[in-house]
């Protein structure tokens, strides 16, 4: 009778865990190293690398697409003008008619019934059946800069210091008449919540130049005028993109990120050991059943650990010279819009791709004259200081600054305020390859409809992507069987007239 081979002794559970960990490391280490190499190639390309590096990155991107990889359309489509975006978001609906879009005809009709030829069949936010009367511009306008930019006198700092850097677009229109869907549409290109914000698209597609800070940072300030516009975290959500690309809110006063400080009694080495142990468990789970959310957890643990050093350094303003504080009118960290503008410059210096500053003080349903003046005063100096600061550091030419709201305000009123308006409004752009000292488009004589050289929100997004080196029609991600894009499925165009 043949002797049966002896059964091997069972592995000790600790030895088994170590074996799995070794296999996981060997199996995934090659992928990780390849990812690092790819990231380096793409980073070089985004910052103007050699033609050979761009070609290599393009071949890798093409290979991923050919294999059906569910990832970003890697690499730039053309040479970028801008590396990053700072979006100054005037939440609530800034009145274009009292700030950047002068209408002498509306002034002449002040107090008279609004002509029905403008409002018939139009979606309006005001009470139906009540008399709608024209409300003329509440503040005078003047020419600013060598370019003669026409702006309300509410902007002494922006007009006096930066008029020749501004590209004012006066023919925007949107599709949503209420705040929340209008915010969603301006941020994500869709009124339906749950789509990725533009900052998430850019972080996903272009990566971040910062290893120690998120690629998409949001800050919110609140003033003393108008209704306080609620700003929900869904406005910087990553939607169907991996959740690691969601925007991170920093607070302008106190601890910028909650719980970022290491707890008392916990050393860096001890915390590192805990994170390493958790990461091994995550990698083991991912090896069994690969999941983008597990990869997100792995990346975010590492990011959070690095932020414990990078965030305190970011918020330490001791090395800022006095003339910078004088420029912004604040020593920072006081929660004001100007203080957030100073932090935005510091974030931009550290390679953050998309920085969005909400000032939720522009919902002026009443007392529009005094409230618009108050809100403008809250943001004028900070916005001008940011542009001047970026310019003197040689950063404005590669930083695209956007200023505006989710929609505009009506030329008519039912009292002393203006209501929501989607058919025509104004925004301005600066830096990052746009034509400074210029204006584009126009509303009709009463400021109701975008009438000349109309610009949709999707056109705006397509233009911003173009300035960042991205063809909006080629930048898509498979979602529910469709190629989803920031600019949606309707035709959108790059507004080439805005480009320098």
DOZA-459237 format. One record per atom (N, C-alpha, C): residue in one letter; x, y, z. Coordinates in steps of 0.02 Angstrom, whole numbers, plus 50000, padded with zeros to 5 digits. Example, Ala and Ser with C-alpha at 12.3 -4.5 7.8 and 13.67 -1.06 7.14 Angstrom:
2
a506604971650390/a506154977550390/a506604983550390/s506424988850354/s506844994750357/s506455000250394/
This chain:
500
x500424994150000/x500005000050000/x500445006250000/x500275010749953/x500675016849948/x500535021450007/x501085024050034/x501015028450092/x500755035250069/x500215037750102/x499915044150085/x500365049850110/x500485054950066/x500915060650088/x500615064050149/x501065066250192/x500835069650252/x500525076350234/x499955078050266/x499615084450255/x500025089950287/x500145095350249/x500545100750279/x500195103750340/x500595105850387/x500325108850448/x499985115450430/x499415116850464/x499075123250449/x499505129150467/x499445134550425/x499835140650438/x499575144050501/x500045146750537/x499865150950593/x499485157050566/x498925159150599/x498535164850572/x498945171150560/x499425172550605/x499845178550594/x500285177750533/x500555171650522/x500975170450463/x500555171050399/x499925168450402/x499485168950344/x499355176250326/x499225180450377/x499095187550364/x499705190850333/x500315189050358/x500915191950328/x501015189750256/x500845183450241/x500915180850173/x500445184650125/x499815185650149/x499335189250107/x499585196350095/x499855199450148/x500105206250141/x500675206650091/x501135201550093/x501685201550045/x501435200649974/x500955196049965/x500685194949898/x500325201249872/x499955204349917/x499605210549898/x500095215849877/x500635216549916/x501135221649899/x501455220149831/x501635213749819/x501965212049756/x501495212749697/x500855210749709/x500375211049654/x500215218249635/x500155222549686/x499925229349674/x500495234349669/x501085232349691/x501645237049689/x501805239349620/x501785234649571/x501935236549502/x501435241649476/x500785240649493/x500275245349472/x500395252149504/x500565252049569/x500675258449603/x501255262249573/x501815258549558/x502395261849528/x502225264549459/x501835260549422/x501625262949356/x501195269149361/x500755269249411/x500335275249421/x500745281349437/x501265280249479/x501705285849496/x502045288549433/x502295283949392/x502635286049331/x502155289849284/x501535287149278/x501045290449236/x500875297349262/x500785297849329/x500635304349358/x501195309249344/x501815306949348/x502375311349335/x502365313849263/x502205309149216/x502165311249147/x501625316449136/x501035315149165/x500485319749156/x500625326349190/x500935326049249/x501115332249283/x501595336349242/x502085332949211/x502555336549168/x502195339649109/x501705335949081/x501355338549024/x500955344749042/x500615344449101/x500205350049121/x500615356249134/x501255355349152/x501675361149166/x502135362849109/x501995360049049/x502385361948991/x503005357748981/x502925351048984/x503505346648977/x503715346148904/x504225342048893/x504495341348826/x503995337748780/x504105338348715/x503675334948667/x503685327448677/x504255324648694/x504295317448705/x503855315248763/x503875319148817/x503455317448875/x502715317948857/x502525323148819/x501825323848799/x501615318048755/x502055316148709/x501885310548665/x501795304148704/x502245302948752/x502185296848793/x501535296848832/x501365302648862/x500735303048899/x500145301848853/x500175304548792/x499635303548744/x499545296248726/x500125292648716/x500075285548700/x499765281648757/x499955283348819/x499675279948876/x498925281248881/x498725287448868/x498015289148870/x497635285348817/x497915285148755/x497585281548701/x497505274148717/x498025271148748/x498005264148767/x497445262948817/x497385267348866/x496855266648916/x496165266948884/x496085271648837/x495435272248804/x495295266048762/x495795263548727/x495695257648685/x495505251648727/x495755251248788/x495595245748832/x494945246748870/x494615252348858/x493985253648890/x494045255448963/x494605258248983/x494705260049053/x494205265449073/x493895264549130/x493415269449155/x493785274749194/x494095279349158/x494485284549191/x494455290949151/x494815296049172/x494795302449136/x495135301849069/x494955306349025/x495305306848961/x495965310348975/x496465306248990/x497095308849019/x497465313248969/x497805318148996/x498235322348955/x497855328448929/x498235333548910/x497955339748884/x497835339048809/x497315342248785/x497155342048714/x497525347348674/x497725352748707/x498115357948675/x498475361848730/x498915366348710/x499305370148759/x498845374448801/x498885374048867/x498445377948910/x498695385048918/x498225389548930/x498385396448949/x498395397249025/x497985393149059/x497915393649132/x498065386949164/x498315387149225/x498455381049263/x497935379749317/x497585384949337/x497125384249393/x496565389349387/x496045388549428/x495465392949428/x495335395349499/x495205401749507/x494935404549570/x494265407549552/x493725404649579/x493045406849561/x492765410749621/x492645417149611/x492355421549661/x491605421549650/x491245417749690/x490535416149678/x490095420549722/x489745425149690/x489305429749726/x488605426549733/x488525422349783/x487935418149790/x487315422349807/x486785421049771/x486155424549784/x485885428249724/x486305429749676/x486075433149616/x486235440549616/x486825442349596/x487045449349593/x486645453049539/x486405458949555/x486045463049507/x486535465949456/x486495463349395/x486935465849342/x486775473149326/x486135475149336/x485915481849317/x486175487249363/x486395485449423/x486655490249471/x487405489749480/x487735485449439/x488445484249450/x488865485049387/x488675481249334/x489105481049274/x488745482249208/x488075482849209/x487695483249147/x487235489449148/x487505495049125/x487145501449128/x486595501649076/x485995503949097/x485425504349052/x485075511149057/x485285516049017/x484965522649019/x484215522349004/x484005517948959/x483285517448943/x482885515149003/x483175510649043/x482825508349103/x482775514049154/x483285518249157/x483265524049202/x482695528749181/x482595529649116/x482065534249093/x481365531449109/x481295524849113/x480645521749127/x480545520349201/x480995522649243/x480955521149315/x480265522849343/x479955517949376/x479295518949407/x478715517749360/x478825516949296/x478285515749248/x478165508249241/x477565506349217/x477415499149208/x477925495849161/x478135489849179/x478595486149136/x478235484149072/x478505485749013/x478165483948950/x478045476348946/x477425474448930/x477255467448926/x477615463848870/x477855467648821/x478225464448766/x478855460948791/x479115462948848/x479705459748877/x479525453648920/x478965454048955/x478805448949005/x478305443748984/x477925444948930/x477405440348909/x477695433448894/x477425428348926/x477635421548914/x478305419648944/x478595424248983/x479255423049012/x479185420349084/x479635415749104/x479635413549174/x479905419149218/x479505421349266/x479725426649311/x479605424349383/x480025426749428/x480005424449497/x479515428349540/x479255433849514/x478845438249555/x478115435849560/x477755438749607/x477065436949617/x476665438549554/x476265433649532/x475865434649473/x475265439149489/x475065443349442/x474485447649451/x474635454249483/x475225455049512/x475405461349543/x475745465749490/x475695472349500/x475985477049452/x476735476649452/x477025476049394/x477755475849385/x477975482649358/x478395486049395/x478615492649374/x479365492749363/x479575496449314/x480295496949298/x480655500049358/x481245497349372/x481685500249423/x482335502049389/x482475508449385/x483085510649352/x483695508849392/x484285509349361/x484915508049398/x484945512449461/x485165509449515/x485145512749580/x485795516549596/x486295515749553/x486935519049566/x487225521549500/x487595527049501/x487885529749439/x488445525249413/x488585525949348/x489125522349315/x489655527249293/x490265524649283/x490825528849261/x491305524549220/x491745527749183/x492265524249145/x492875523149190/x493185517249184/x493765515649224/x494325512849179/x494945514549197/x495515511849162/x495625514949094/x496195513249065/x496345515648998/x495855512948947/x495565507048962/x495095503948917/x494395506948921/x494275511148973/x493625514348980/x493075509548999/x493235504449039/x492715499649060/x492165503349097/x491545501949077/x490965505249106/x490715501049165/x490765503849225/x490575500249286/x490245505149334/x489835502349379/x489535506549431/x490085509249477/x489945514949506/x490435518049551/x490495514349617/x490135508749624/x490185504349683/x490855500849686/x491255501049633/x491855497049628/x492475501449625/x492625505449676/x493205509849673/x493865506049668/x493915500349702/x494545496549700/x494615492649635/x494105488749617/x494135485049554/x494195489749495/x493795495049495/x493835499749439/x494485503549438/x494695506049496/x495295510149499/x495945506349488/x495965499949510/x496595496149505/x496595490949449/x496015488249431/x496015482049391/x495585482249328/x495295488049311/x494835488249255/x495135485449191/x495775486649180/x496095484549118/x496285477149118/x496165473749175/x496265466449178/x495615462649169/x495045466149171/x494395462749171/x494145461749100/x493855455849089/x493475454349028/x492745453449051/x492325458349038/x491645458449064/x491175455449011/x490815450249031/x490345446748987/x489635448649008/x489275452248965/x488625455048984/x488035451448952/x488145445648924/x487615442248886/x487515435048908/x487635433648972/x487525426848997/x486785425549007/x486595419249001/x485915417149018/x485955410049045/x485465408149086/x485475401649117/x484785398449110/x484685392549140/x484065388849131/x483655388249195/x483925390249252/x483585389249316/x483415396049347/x482815396549375/x482595402849403/x482595402849479/x482715397149511/x482765396749584/x483475395149604/x483655397049665/x484365396949684/x484685390049679/x484395385049712/x484755378749717/x484885375549649/x484365374849606/x484525372049539/x484985376649498/x484945383249509/x485385387749473/x486105386949496/x486215386049561/x486885384449586/x487135377949554/x486715372849555/x486905366349526/x487095367049453/x486695370949416/x486825371749345/x487485375549333/x487605380849372/x488225384649363/x488835380549383/x488765376349433/x489335372449457/x489465366049417/x488925362849395/x489005356049367/x488735355349296/x488415360649269/x488135360149202/x487475356549199/x487185354949257/x486535351449260/x486145354049320/x485485354849311/x485065356849367/x484925351049414/x485075344949393/x484955339049434/x485545338149482/x485395337949546/x485935336949595/x486255330149586/x486895329749603/x487235323349598/x487725322949541/x487775328149500/x488285328249448/x488925331149475/x489505329449446/x490135332149472/x490195339649462/x490455343049513/x490595350149506/x491195351149460/x491255357149433/x491805358649386/x492475357449420/x492545359349483/x493175358249518/x493355350849521/x492855346549530/x492975339349531/x493185336849462/x492855339349410/x493055337449342/x493785339149330/x493985345249349/x494675347349335/x495175343449377/x495035342349440/x495495338449482/x495555331349455/x494995328549434/x494995321749406/x495385321449340/x495265326349297/x495565326049230/x496285328449227/x496455333449267/x497115336549264/x497555334949323/x497265332249376/x497655331149437/x497785337649473/x498165337249526/x498335343049566/x499095343849566/x499325350049569/x500035351249575/x500265350849648/x499795349849694/x499965349349765/x499895342149788/x500405339749822/x500375332949851/x500065333049920/x500075338849953/x499895339250024/x499235342850037/x498895345149985/x498255348549992/x497765345749940/x497125346149954/x496635343949904/x496695348049840/x496485345149784/x496495348749721/x495915353449711/x495415353249756/x494805357249750/x494615359549821/x494675366049833/x494555368849899/x494015374249894/x493555374249943/x492995378949946/x493025382750012/x492875389250009/x492805393350070/x492175397650063/x491845398950119/x491215402550119/x491265408450167/x491055414350146/x491015420250190/x490305422850190/x490135426450243/x489455429150251/x489505436450270/x489125440750235/x489125447850249/x488525449950290/x488375456350288/x487855459250330/x487245461550291/x487205460150226/x486675462850184/x486305457250148/x485665458350135/x485275453650096/x485125447250135/x484735442850103/x484585436350132/x485195431850126/x485345428150178/x485935423950178/x485805417550138/x486125417150081/x486005411750035/x486305405250062/x485895399950074/x486175393650098/x486595390350043/x487185388150062/x487635384750014/x487765377650040/x487525372750004/x487575365850025/x488195362549996/x488445357550032/x489055354050009/x488955350449943/x488325349249924/x488215345949859/x488455350249801/x488565356849813/x488815361149760/x489545359849744/x489905356249786/x490595354349769/x490685346749773/x490145343249757/x490165335849760/x490505333049698/x490775327049705/x491115323749648/x490625319749605/x489995319149626/x489495315749586/x489685308549571/x489675306649507/x489835299749488/x490585298649479/x490995303849488/x491715302849489/x491915299849556/x492495296749561/x492715294149626/x492685299549679/x492475297749739/x492345302849790/x492965306249815/x493555303749800/x494165307249820/x494235314049786/x493845315249733/x493885321549696/x493355326549719/x493015325149774/x492545329949801/x492915335949831/x492625341849824/x492925347849853/x492945347349929/x493435350749959/x493515350750031/x493405357950055/x492955358750104/x492815365450129/x493325367250184/x493645372950175/x494075375850226/x493695381650259/x493775382250323/x493455387750359/x493935393550365/x493665399650357/x494085405550356/x494305407950425/x494005405350478/x494185407250546/x494215401050589/x494625401150641/x494705395250684/x495085389850647/x494965383550666/x495285377950631/x495025377550560/x495445377950509/x495205377950440/x494865371450420/x495115365850448/x494815359250436/x494705356050504/x494095354050516/x493935351250581/x494345344850594/x494605344250655/x494955338250678/x495615337050639/x495885342250607/x496505341250570/x497105340650618/x497035343450678/x497595343050726/x497625336050756/x498225333750769/x498325327250801/x498095327550873/x497705322650897/x497465322750966/x498045322751016/x497925325751073/x498425325851126/x498615318651146/x499265317551154/x499495310951174/x499625306051117/x499475308151056/x499585303850998/x500185306550959/x500695302450952/x501295304550916/x501205303450841/x501625306750802/x501605305750729/x501765298550711/x502265295650746/x502445288650732/x501885283950748/x501545285150805/x500985280850823/x500415281350774/x500265287350752/x499725288250704/x499905285150637/x500545285750617/x500775282750555/x500695275150557/x500835272150614/x500765264950621/x500035262850613/x499575266650643/x498865264950636/x498645265550563/x498845271050531/x498655271950461/x498935266450417/x499565264450429/x499855259050389/x499455252650397/x499245251250459/x498855245150471/x498185245350434/x497855251150439/x497215251850404/x497305251350328/x497835254350303/x497965254150231/x498085247050206/x498425242950247/x498525235950227/x497865232250223/x497415233550270/x496745230550267/x496375232850205/x496405239350189/x496075241950129/x496365238850066/x497025238350063/x497335235450002/x497155228049995/x497125224550052/x496925217550048/x496215216850023/x495755221050047/x495065220850023/x495025222649949/x495425227549928/x495415229649858/x495695224249812/x496185220349837/x496465214949797/x495945209449784/x495495208449832/x494975203349824/x494425205849778/x494205211949788/x493665214849749/x493815222249736/x494175223849681/x494365230749667/x493755235449667/x493835241049700/x493285245749709/x493575252749712/x493335257449669/x493605264249670/x493545267549739/x493035265749777/x492955268849842/x493475266449893/x493715260249884/x494265257949926/x494895261849908/x495005262849843/x495575266949822/x495525274049850/x494905276549852/x494795283149881/x494995283249955/x494785278249993/x494955278050064/x495705277950073/x496055273950032/x496775273550037/x497085280450025/x496865283749971/x497145290349953/x496975295550006/x496365295350033/x496155300550079/x496485299750148/x496625293650169/x497005292850231/x497685296150225/x498005295050168/x498665298050157/x498625305650153/x498115308250117/x498025315450111/x497905318550180/x497475315450220/x497325318250286/x497945318450329/x498355313350325/x498975313150365/x499435318850344/x499505319950278/x499945325350255/x499655332150271/x498995332750271/x498675339250285/x498795341450358/x498965336750401/x499105338750470/x499725343250474/x500145342850423/x500715347350419/x500595353150372/x500285351750314/x500205356850263/x499695362250281/x499145360350314/x498625365250329/x498855370450381/x499155368250437/x499415373450483/x499915378050450/x500335375450406/x500825379650371/x500465384550325/x499925382250291/x499535386550247/x499235392350287/x498975390950346/x498625395950385/x499085400350426/x499715398850428/x500195402950466/x500405408750423/x500145414650438/x500265420550397/x500845424850422/x501245422150467/x501775426050498/x502285428450446/x502365424750392/x502865426650342/x502585431450289/x501945433450295/x501675438250247/x501895445250267/x502155449250221/x502375456050237/x501785460650250/x501925466050284/x501395470750303/x501045473650242/x501405474750188/x501085477850130/x500545473250100/x500605466750110/x500085462150087/x499455462850129/x499545463250195/x498975464350239/x498645471050223/x499045476150208/x498775482650190/x498375482250125/x498625478350078/x498285477550014/x497595474550022/x497545469250061/x496905465850071/x496465469250124/x496765473250167/x496385476450220/x496215471750277/x496605466550286/x496485461650339/x497135458150354/x497195455650415/x497765451450433/x497605444150424/x497015442750394/x496825435850378/x496495432150436/x496195426550417/x495895421850465/x495345424950506/x494985429950478/x494425432950514/x493755430950483/x493765426450434/x493145424150403/x492865428650350/x493185434350337/x492935439050286/x493105436650216/x492755439550167/x492905438050098/x493625439850081/x493865445550104/x494545447750090/x495055442850119/x494935440450180/x495385435550210/x495395429050170/x494805427050145/x494785421050103/x495145422050037/x495125428150010/x495505429649949/x496255428849961/x496485431050019/x497195430250035/x497375422850040/x496945418850072/x497075411650075/x497035408450006/x496595411049963/x496555408349895/x497215409249858/x497525415049868/x498185415949836/x498695411049863/x498685409849928/x499155405049958/x499005397849935/x498375396149926/x498205389549900/x498435388949828/x498345394249788/x498575394049719/x499335393149715/x499695396549758/x500425395849760/x500635388649774/x500225385049811/x500395378249832/x500115372949784/x499835375149728/x499655370449675/x498955367849676/x498495370749716/x497805368549715/x497495370449648/x497145365749617/x496905366649549/x496305371249544/x495825370549590/x495195374249585/x495005376849654/x494935383349660/x494785386649724/x494155390749715/x493655389549757/x493015392849749/x492835396449813/x492725403049808/x492545407149865/x491825409549858/x491395406949900/x490695409249902/x490625415149950/x490285420349926/x490075425749972/x489315425849968/x488985423450020/x488265422050016/x487855428050040/x487905433550003/x487625439850028/x487295443849972/x487065440649918/x486835444349860/x486105443049843/x485715440549890/x485005439149877/x484585445149899/x484505450049854/x484225456549872/x483515457349846/x483035454449882/x482335455249864/x482045461849889/x482395465149933/x482165471649958/x482765476149970/x482625482649975/x483135487649989/x483745486749943/x483605485849879/x484145484049833/x484685489449830/x484505495749835/x484995501049829/x485525500549883/x485315500349945/x485805500150000/x486135493350007/x485765487949992/x486065481350000/x486575479649946/x486445481649885/x486955480649832/x487585484549849/x487495490749872/x488085494749891/x488465491449948/x488115488749998/x488445485450054/x488805479150033/x488475475049992/x488795468849970/x489405470149926/x489345475149882/x489915476949839/x490505479249881/x490365483149933/x490915485449977/x491245479650013/x490875474350027/x491165468550062/x491655464650019/x491575464949952/x491995460749909/x492465464749864/x492355471249856/x492735475249808/x493485475049823/x493665476549885/x494375476949901/x494715470149897/x494385464949922/x494685458349921/x494805455749850/x494305456749806/x494375454449737/x494935458249702/x494955464949711/x495485468849680/x496175467049708/x496215465949773/x496845464149804/x497095457449777/x496635452749768/x496835446149741/x497135446949671/x496805450849628/x497065451749560/x497755455249562/x497815460449603/x498455464049607/x498995459549636/x498835455649686/x499325451249718/x499565445949669/x499095442749634/x499285437749584/x499715440949529/x499535446949508/x499895450249454/x500605451949474/x500705454649535/x501375456549556/x501825450549568/x501525444649577/x501915438549586/x502005434649521/x501765437449466/x501815434049402/x501365427949395/x500825427649436/x500375421949436/x499725423149398/x499545429449385/x498895430749355/x498845427849285/x499385427949248/x499355425449179/x499225418049175/x499335414349230/x499185407149229/x498635405249278/x498295410349305/x497735409149351/x497115412449321/x496595408549310/x495975411049282/x495505412849340/x495335419249346/x494895421649399/x494205423049369/x493695420449401/x492995421249378/x492605424649434/x492165429349416/x491775433149465/x491055433549441/x490585430949480/x489885431449460/x489425427149502/x488785427049482/x488255423749520/x487925418249479/x487445414949511/x487085409549477/x486585412249426/x486345418449436/x485915421849387/x485925429349404/x485505433149369/x485495440349381/x484875442549418/x484665448849409/x484085451749442/x483655455449391/x483005455749405/x482525458449358/x482585466049350/x482425468549290/x482395475849281/x481765478949310/x481295474849332/x480675477349362/x480635475149435/x480195478349472/x480135477049543/x479405477449565/x479265474549623/x478615475249655/x478695478849722/x479205482749729/x479355486149790/x480025489549781/x480485488449830/x481145491649824/x481695486449814/x481515480449790/x482015475249776/x481925472349706/x482405468149687/x482365464849622/x482325457249634/x482035453749586/x481945446549595/x482395442549548/x482355435949553/x482785431449515/x482685432449440/x483225431949403/x483175433149331/x483675428649294/x483425424649246/x483855419849211/x484015421849140/x483665426749112/x483715428149040/x484305432449020/x484625435749068/x485215439849052/x485555442049115/x486215441349118/x486605443649175/x487335444249156/x487755446449204/x488445448249190/x488925444449236/x489505442649208/x490065440049247/x490695443249218/x491245442949256/x491885444949226/x492415439649238/x492905439449193/x493475434949197/x494105439249196/x494645436449223/x495295439949222/x495845434749222/x496425436749194/x497015432349194/x496925426449148/x497365421449156/x497285414949125/x497125414749051/x497355419649012/x497255419348940/x496655423048914/x496295426848956/x495725430748931/x495945437748912/x495535441148874/x495705447748847/x495515453148898/x496005455648934/x495875460748984/x495675467348953/x495305471448991/x495095477948966/x494595477548910/x494185472248910/x493705471348855/x493025469548884/x492515470348842/x491845468048861/x491555464348802/x491065460048816/x490795455748764/x490045454848775/x489665455248721/x488945454048724/x488565459748755/x487905459148751/x487475464448779/x486775461648790/x486435464348841/x485725463148849/x485345468448810/x484675467648806/x484265472548771/x484255479248809/x483875484048784/x483915490848811/x483685491348883/x483295486448907/x483075486548977/x483445481449019/x483925477848990/x484305472949028/x483935466549043/x483425464949003/x483025459049017/x483325452848983/x483385453048918/x483635447248880/x484365448148859/x484755442848863/x485395442748829/x485255443048754/x485455448448721/x485225449748654/x485775449448601/x486385451348620/x486935451648572/x487495446948595/x487715442448550/x488255437748567/x488105433948632/x487555430448631/x487325426948691/x487825421548713/x487895420648778/x488355415748807/x487965411548857/x487925405048845/x487595400548892/x488085398348946/x487815395348998/x488255392649051/x488705387149022/x488445383148976/x488855377948945/x489405381148901/x489255386748868/x489775390348831/x490325392748878/x490105395448936/x490595397648986/x491045391949007/x490745386149023/x491135380349045/x491615378048989/x491365377848927/x491795375748871/x492385380448864/x492275386848874/x492815391748867/x493335390948923/x493095390048984/x493555389049040/x493975382749030/x493655377349009/x494025371148996/x494545372248941/x494355375848889/x494825377248834/x495445380848860/x495345385848903/x495915389548930/x496365385148973/x496095379748999/x496485375049040/x496775369348998/x496695369748932/x497005364748888/x496555358948872/x495895359448883/x495445353848875/x494925355448822/x494825350648776/x494275350948728/x493655347948762/x493155352048775/x492585349848814/x492215343948782/x492235343348716/x491885337948682/x492255331248689/x492895331448705/x493295325348712/x493405323448785/x493175327548831/x493285326348902/x492645323448931/x492605316848934/x491985313648956/x492155307448997/x491655305149033/x491715299149075/x491085294949065/x491175288549058/x490605284049051/x490195284049115/x489545285449107/x489095285249165/x488415282849140/x488185277249168/x487555274249149/x487505273249074/x488075271149045/x488095269448974/x488185275348927/x488235281348954/x488305287348913/x488975290648926/x489215294448876/x489815298548886/x489595305248917/x489665305748983/x489455311649019/x489985316949016/x489775323349007/x490235328949002/x489995334549047/x490465338749066/x490285344749104/x489815349149063/x489925349548998/x489535353948955/x488905350648927/x488735344648951/x488105341548933/x488085339248861/x487475337948836/x487385335248769/x487175340648719/x486935346348743/x486745351648697/x487375354948669/x487335357748609/x487925361148579/x488175366648625/x488825366848634/x489155372248671/x489765374448631/x489955380748638/x490505383348599/x491015386748644/x491635386748622/x492145390748654/x492075397848628/x491985402548673/x491895409648654/x492585412548640/x492805411648579/x493495413548561/x493615421048567/x493085425048562/x493165432348567/x493415434548636/x493355430148687/x493585431848753/x494335430548763/x494635427048716/x495315424648725/x495825429948703/x496365430548740/x496885435248722/x497265432748662/
